[in-house]
Amino acid sequence: MENKQKILNLIGLSTKARKTVSGEFSTENAVKDGKAHLVIIAEDASDNTKKMFTNMCTYYKVPICYFGGKDELGHAMGKEMRVSLAVVDAGLANAIVKQMNIIGGSEYESK
C-alpha cells in the first residue's frame, strides 16, 4: 500500500504547487479548457459522476483514473471530501500515472 501513499503525497504536492483543481465544476472546466493532464475520481463517487467524467475524458482525450475514497482525496489536498480533481501539470500527472501503473492497471484507464 505504500504506492497508494505515494500517489496521495503526489496529489498533496500538486495541490501545494497549485497544479490541481478540484470539485466537479473546476475539474470539468480544466478538461474542457484543455488544461487537465489527468483526472482522478474517487472510487466511492456516484455512478453518474463516474459516467459523466469518463465520457468527458474520453471525448477530450484526457487520462482518467479511479483512486481512493472521497475522504482520502480531500485529506491529501488538505481540504474536505473531494470526489474529483484534475492535475494541470504534465510532469506531476505523469508521475502520478507512473505510480498508478505500479499498483496495477485496473485503476487506471488511458484514453
Secondary structure, 3 states (H helix, E strand, C coil): CHHHHHHHHHHHHHHHCCCEEECHHHHHHHHHCCCCCEEEECCCCCHHHHHHHHHHHHHHCCCEEECCCHHHHHHHCCCCCCCEEEECCHHHHHHHHHHHHHHCHHHEECC
